Each structure stands twice: as C-alpha cells, then as structure tokens.
Amino acid sequence: PTQKRNRKIMTEYTLKYFDIRGLAETSRILFALSGTPFTDFRFPIDFTTWAMVEKKNAEANGELDINMGKVPVLVIREGGVTKELGQSRTIDRYLAKKFGFMGTNEFESATIDMLGEHVRDIYQKYSEAKANKKGEEEVAAKTKFLTEEMPKWLSKLEKLVGSGGFSVGGRRSLSDVNIFILLLDAIDDKAGMSVAVTAANATKLNAIADSVAADAKTWLDSRPVTIY
C-alpha cells in the first residue's frame, strides 16, 4: 500500500514598508517574538527631498493595491497560494492571532484589542500636542505634554493591565508590544517619557515594556537604525 506522507506546508512572509520603524514595527516585533522568519522589505526614503521613488513605482505597478497604494503590505505565500493584507493594525492583529498573541478566549482577545486602542489614543494625543509646531515651540509642547498630561494617561492605563510583565492573561500578547512601543520606542523624547512613567508610578507598564524588550532583544539590537 502506498503510504501518504504528511508534509508541513511552509508559510513565507514578506512585510513591505518604508525604511523606518513607523507603522510596521509592531508587526516586526511580533515576528521576532514568535521566532518566525520574514522578509523585511524596506522602501528607501530620501529624507532631504522626501522622494520615495521605489514605493511610487510599486504603487504604479499595482504591488500595493491591497492597501490602496499605501504601506505596509503583508504578503503571505503558502502552498503555492499568495495572499495579501493591508492596514497596519489589521496586519498586527492577523499576526498576533497566527502566533498566539491574542489571548486564550474571546474576552482576552477583546481586552488585548481594547488596550491597543487605548495606547493608540494616548499616542494620538501626544501627536496632536506637537502638531504644526517646529523648533523651540515643538520642544516646549512635547515637554509640557510629557510632564503634565502623559502621567495622567499612563496612570489610567496602569490600572487596566496585569502584573508580572504581561498585560493580559499572564502570557505574551499584542497589547504588551503596543505598550513597549509607546513607552520605549515611539516617543521621540525618551528622557521625557521616562520621567512621565516614573511620575505615573507605572510599575506594571514599565515591567511589560522591559519584558518585551528582553524577549525581542535580538531583533532590537540588529534592526536597522532609523530616525523614525
């Protein structure tokens, strides 16, 4: 009798984004935490002119149609079939579910999603505080927000997360990565953010961010150094 061999279908991932951390870094860290290989495709940006020639060409060729001409785009190749996804938070949630970072039940999954939206709201408020400002005015606006407003928001978020370096369910999740990005990666005034965390007495948030940083150390130490 002919014996059928079970062959594991390999999945290949390509994440297309600019050569910055930006909206793709959460997904990159999810790949790192899960130990899943991926192609980190980066469109170059000329920061003197903001020219993005390769990205414009990819857009014209239809390579970015799934995201209406924008990035990031996740390309998934599996069993001879190619699928694509756009929208950064959609990609984040897809990968988190795929890699086991969306909790163990529907309520945990919803809580992880909720915390991610809270983090997004906080960062949005920071972005709005410094919008349309340059030079000393921008520095003053950032300092004011990080000193006066950020501790209030972090104190509120601190009440909602778990202990032991995990925000939900005592295990690694997407919201842990969101918290790491907020506390240690996205805010350009690292010293000011550190003061805000201390002022908020956000010990659980700090433990979560430090735990993600430790688990993703190989990626964080080897990733390209970019200004954003």
C-alpha positions in Angstrom: 0.0 0.0 0.0 1.1 3.5 -0.8 1.9 5.5 2.3 0.9 9.1 2.4 3.5 11.4 3.9 2.3 14.5 5.8 4.3 17.4 4.6 4.1 20.6 6.5 3.2 23.5 4.3 5.7 26.2 4.8 4.5 29.8 5.1 6.6 32.6 3.7 6.0 36.2 4.8 7.1 39.5 3.3 6.4 42.7 5.1 6.7 45.8 2.8 7.1 49.2 4.4 9.4 52.2 4.4 12.9 52.1 5.9 11.7 53.4 9.2 10.1 51.8 12.3 6.7 53.6 12.0 3.6 51.6 11.4 5.4 48.3 10.7 7.5 47.9 13.8 4.8 46.2 15.9 4.5 43.5 13.2 8.3 43.2 13.0 8.4 42.6 16.8 5.6 40.1 16.6 7.7 38.1 14.0 10.7 38.4 16.3 8.8 37.2 19.5 7.4 34.3 17.6 10.7 33.3 16.1 9.1 33.4 12.6 11.3 34.2 9.7 10.1 37.0 7.4 11.5 39.2 4.6 11.7 42.8 5.9 11.3 44.7 2.6 12.0 48.4 3.0 11.3 51.1 0.5 14.1 53.8 0.8 13.2 57.4 1.6 15.4 60.4 0.6 14.9 62.5 3.8 16.4 65.6 2.1 13.7 65.7 -0.5 11.2 63.1 0.9 11.4 61.3 -2.5 10.1 57.7 -2.5 10.9 56.5 -6.0 10.7 52.7 -5.4 7.5 53.0 -3.4 5.9 55.1 -6.2 7.0 52.5 -8.7 5.5 49.7 -6.7 2.3 51.7 -6.4 2.2 52.3 -10.1 2.8 48.6 -10.8 -0.1 47.5 -8.6 2.0 45.9 -5.9 0.3 47.9 -3.2 -3.3 47.7 -4.5 -4.4 45.7 -1.4 -3.7 48.7 0.7 -5.0 51.3 -1.8 -1.5 52.3 -2.8 -0.2 52.7 0.8 2.1 50.7 3.0 2.5 48.5 5.0 1.5 45.4 2.9 1.9 41.9 4.2 2.5 39.2 1.5 1.7 35.6 2.6 2.9 32.7 0.4 1.6 29.2 1.4 1.2 26.1 -0.6 1.6 27.8 -3.9 -1.0 30.4 -3.0 -0.2 34.1 -2.5 -2.4 36.3 -0.3 -2.0 39.9 0.8 -3.2 42.2 3.6 -3.0 45.9 4.1 -3.7 48.3 7.0 -1.1 48.2 9.8 -3.4 47.3 12.7 -5.2 44.6 10.6 -1.8 43.1 9.9 -0.8 43.3 13.6 -4.0 41.5 14.7 -3.6 38.9 12.0 -0.1 38.0 13.0 -0.9 38.1 16.7 -3.7 35.6 16.2 -1.5 33.5 14.0 1.3 33.4 16.6 -0.8 33.0 19.7 -0.6 36.6 21.0 -4.3 37.4 21.1 -5.2 35.6 24.3 -6.9 32.2 25.0 -10.5 33.2 24.7 -12.7 35.9 23.2 -12.8 38.1 26.2 -9.0 38.2 26.5 -8.8 38.9 22.8 -11.2 41.8 23.1 -9.2 43.1 26.2 -6.0 43.0 24.2 -7.6 44.9 21.4 -9.0 47.4 23.8 -5.6 48.1 25.4 -4.1 48.6 22.0 -6.8 51.2 21.2 -6.1 52.9 24.5 -2.4 53.1 23.6 -3.2 54.4 20.2 -5.4 57.2 21.8 -2.6 58.2 24.1 -0.1 58.4 21.2 -2.6 60.4 19.2 -2.9 63.0 22.0 0.9 63.3 22.1 1.0 63.8 18.3 -1.8 66.4 18.4 0.0 68.3 21.2 3.1 68.8 19.0 1.4 69.1 15.6 2.2 72.1 13.4 5.0 73.2 15.7 8.7 73.5 15.0 11.9 74.2 16.8 11.6 75.6 20.4 7.8 75.7 20.2 7.7 72.0 19.4 10.1 71.1 22.2 8.1 73.1 24.6 4.8 71.5 23.5 6.3 68.0 23.9 7.8 68.8 27.3 4.5 70.2 28.5 2.5 67.2 27.4 5.0 64.6 28.8 5.2 66.5 32.1 1.6 67.4 32.6 -0.6 65.0 30.6 1.3 61.8 29.9 1.5 60.8 33.6 -2.3 61.1 33.9 -2.9 58.9 30.9 -0.3 56.3 32.0 -1.9 56.2 35.4 -5.2 55.3 33.9 -3.6 52.6 31.7 -1.7 51.2 34.6 -5.0 50.3 36.3 -6.0 48.1 33.4 -3.0 45.9 32.9 -1.9 42.7 34.6 1.3 42.1 36.6 4.4 40.0 36.1 5.4 41.7 32.8 2.2 40.7 31.0 -0.9 42.9 30.3 -3.5 40.2 29.8 -3.8 36.6 30.9 -0.3 36.1 32.3 1.2 35.5 28.8 2.7 37.5 26.0 0.2 39.4 23.8 -0.1 42.0 21.2 -1.0 44.7 23.8 2.4 44.0 25.5 4.0 45.0 22.3 1.8 48.1 21.9 2.9 49.1 25.4 6.5 48.6 24.6 6.2 50.7 21.5 4.6 53.5 23.5 7.0 53.5 26.5 10.3 52.7 24.8 10.2 53.0 21.0 7.8 55.6 19.5 8.1 58.7 21.6 11.0 60.8 20.3 11.7 62.3 23.7 12.9 59.2 25.5 14.1 61.1 28.6 10.8 62.9 28.9 8.8 59.7 28.5 10.9 58.0 31.2 10.1 60.9 33.6 6.4 60.5 32.8 6.5 56.8 33.6 8.1 57.5 36.9 5.7 60.3 37.7 2.7 58.0 37.0 4.3 55.2 39.2 3.5 52.9 36.2 5.5 49.9 37.5 3.4 47.3 35.7 3.6 49.1 32.4 7.3 49.5 32.9 7.7 45.8 33.6 5.7 44.9 30.5 7.8 47.1 28.3 11.1 45.8 29.8 9.9 42.2 29.4 9.1 42.7 25.7 12.5 44.5 25.2 14.3 41.5 26.8 12.3 38.9 24.7 12.9 40.8 21.5 16.5 41.8 22.2 18.0 40.0 19.2 15.7 41.9 16.8 16.1 45.2 18.6 19.9 45.0 18.6 20.1 44.0 15.0 17.4 46.0 13.3 18.4 48.9 11.0 18.9 52.2 12.9 16.4 54.8 11.6 15.4 58.3 12.7 11.7 57.3 12.8 
